[in-house]
Amino acid sequence: MMTDRTDPYHCCDNDHQRCIAAALCQAEILCLAQRQRLTTIRRRVLELVWQQHKPIGAYDLLALLQQDGRTAPPTVYRALDFLLQAGLIHRLSSLNAYVGCARPGEAHDGQFFICTSCRTLAEIDEPAITGAIEQSAAASGFTPRKQTVEIMGLCPDCTPKEEI
């Protein structure tokens, strides 16, 4: 939907408002199709997750929601659980954080390049990575249920120019 394969770090020409609006619009459509409700709190949490295009933790979301006058931690966790189940966000285990899904409604595995300097990330969809994991799993008799690959490193903006 929003990721350009030639530059996976910058979606929507860096027009974050357009990315947020597109994500919310797609969420509405997917929720309607799934006969789910995108409540006000779920919508706001999704908006906050998309706001910076960087991973955000539940405590950070809670702090932002407190500025809106919402303070109940269970409300944030319920909204995050809903958004995860609906396929609208991904959870990054290594950071204990969440990020908006660039391809909601499409079957795909989560593969991420995460910058350790600026925390920018790119969601990629590389069939060779998925295939290698599935092949290795099958060879060892393992049955994967879900794949999320998180690769830490430096984005193009943070990589020293002599390393490029």
ABEGO torsion letter per residue (X at the ends): XABBAABAABBGGGBAAAAAAAAAAAAAAAAAAAGBBBBAAAAAAAAAAAAAGBBBBAAAAAAAAAAAGBABAAAAAAAAAAAAAAGABBBBAAAGBBBBBABBGBBBBBBBBBBAAAGBBBBBBBAAAAAAAAAAAAAAGBBBABBBBBBBEBBAAABBAAAX
